[in-house]
Each structure stands twice: as C-alpha cells, then as structure tokens.
Amino acid sequence: MEKPARLLFLGDIVGDEALTCVENRIPILRKELGLSGVVVNAENAAGGSGLTVSQYQRLRKGGVDLVTLGDHGLKRREIVPLIERGEPISRPANLPSQAPGKAWVETLLACGTPLRVITLLGRAFMKPVDCPFDALDRHLPEICRSPGITLVDLHAEATAEKELLGWYLDGKVSAALGTHTHITTADERILPKGTAYQTDVGMCGSTSGVMGRKPEAILRTTRTGLPESWSLSTGAIALSGALVEVDPITGKALHIQRYREVGQSV
C-alpha cells in the first residue's frame, strides 16, 4: 500500500484575524503533521460574510490547496471571476444551474494525488436550494471516475440532515465533513464502507464570543427582535477542523481525528 495521504480540513474562517492565523500556521502545520493537502472553508472570512480576492490569494500563498464556500460564499462578488476561471474554489453544487463556475473542483496535491471536492448546502432551516442528494447523483460518477481523494463539504444547519448525507455517501467518497454551525461535534468516525465522517468540524475564529461574533449584539437581537449588525469578537483564535488519512489508491479513509488549537490574540 502506498503511503497514506494526510489531509487537514479546517472549518469556517470567521474574520480576517482568524484568516491571518490560518495563513501563518499552515506552513508550520504542513511540516509538523506531514500534510499532503490542506482544505479550508473560508465563506465567513470577509468581515464574517464572504471571501475577498486578496484573502483567497493569502490562503493560497500560505499553503492552502483548495477553498470551500457556503451559503455566504458569493456575497463578495469580486470572487466570482476566480470561480469562473477555474481556481480551486468549491462553491455549493446545489445552487441554481446558472451559478458561476463548476459544481465541483479538482486540484493535484504535491504528492501527485488528485483531490476532488464538492460542497453541498443543506435544506433544513436554510434558504431554498436544490436537493443535495440529486446534486450528488449528477456529479459523483464523474468525480469518482479515477483514483484519488474525494472530499464533500456538508454545509448545513441540521445535524440529522448532515448525518443522513454522510450515510448516503459512505463508500462513495473519502470524507464527508460538516461545516456551517461553527460548533465542533464529537462524532468523528470511519463509516462501515470507508468514508470518514464528522457532523461539524467547527470554526477558525475567536473563542470570546458566539460563533466568532460579540455576544452583546446577538443577545439584544434575541431579546428585542430588533435586527442589528453583529460585529466580530476579538481575543484568542481557535483553529478547528479534522485530520483525515486516506489510501490514495482506493480513496478509502483510514483514520480521522478532530483537530483544534487555540493560539494568541492577533
């Protein structure tokens, strides 16, 4: 058996300070953890919503192989031309058919292993989108046409919906990892047919707030019903994600573990 590929997947980056931490730590983590590839969800990087071109370029320069997005991912329109020209940015596959770019993306890791990623939006407690199961049925035959690593970003609110998608994907992809809630779950495991699964890998953001934002404004909105902007919290930044080992020939997951580190304030 070839040497397993080691893939680090980091959850939603919330704000530019968190992005700076990711940018600074990835080169170190690639060496310390012997990483073959790094994927990050960066849909909340630009002030908590969206991703700018300069932020994307910083992540790539820092050693990130591929970036995933979610329901806020296209709010910064400047990122759209990059998606359209085929940069390794995975926008949700179950958006309307006229959405920019491809439904899934592929990049070649430094070790020579292809990495293919598809992102799905959930439908429970979220804005209406196309059926994620139908999107998988359309695209998986092409995605899994040859050996490599296949990662699915399950960007959804409801844990049961993500878990159901995980079971549907078991044996079809290397890993099905959840994002969006910003809260790490403790259910990481290898499903019976060889797919690594975790309901939510958490976020990269401040530990001094609610989902990376200051709690005071959220509390006022919750108690009064009056909307207001929620500013990002400051303080120590946590990087949360999952570390997955994959057989590059079979595409089956061999091991998964939660990853979390808490650093200093930026």
Sequence and secondary structure as in RCSB ss.txt:
>XXXX:A:sequence
MEKPARLLFLGDIVGDEALTCVENRIPILRKELGLSGVVVNAENAAGGSGLTVSQYQRLRKGGVDLVTLGDHGLK
RREIVPLIERGEPISRPANLPSQAPGKAWVETLLACGTPLRVITLLGRAFMKPVDCPFDALDRHLPEICRSPGIT
LVDLHAEATAEKELLGWYLDGKVSAALGTHTHITTADERILPKGTAYQTDVGMCGSTSGVMGRKPEAILRTTRTG
LPESWSLSTGAIALSGALVEVDPITGKALHIQRYREVGQSV
>XXXX:A:secstr
    EEEEEE EEBSHHHHHHHHHHHHHHHHHTT SEEEEE TBTTTTS   HHHHHHHHHTT  EEE  TTTTS
SGGGHHHHHTT SEE BTTS TTSSS SEEEEE TTS EEEEEEEE  TTS     HHHHHHHHHHHHTSSSSEE
EEEEE S HHHHHHHHHHHTTTSSEEEEESS    S  EE TTS EEES   EEEESSSBTTB HHHHHHHHHH 
      B  S EEEEEEEEEE TTT  EEEEEEEEEE    
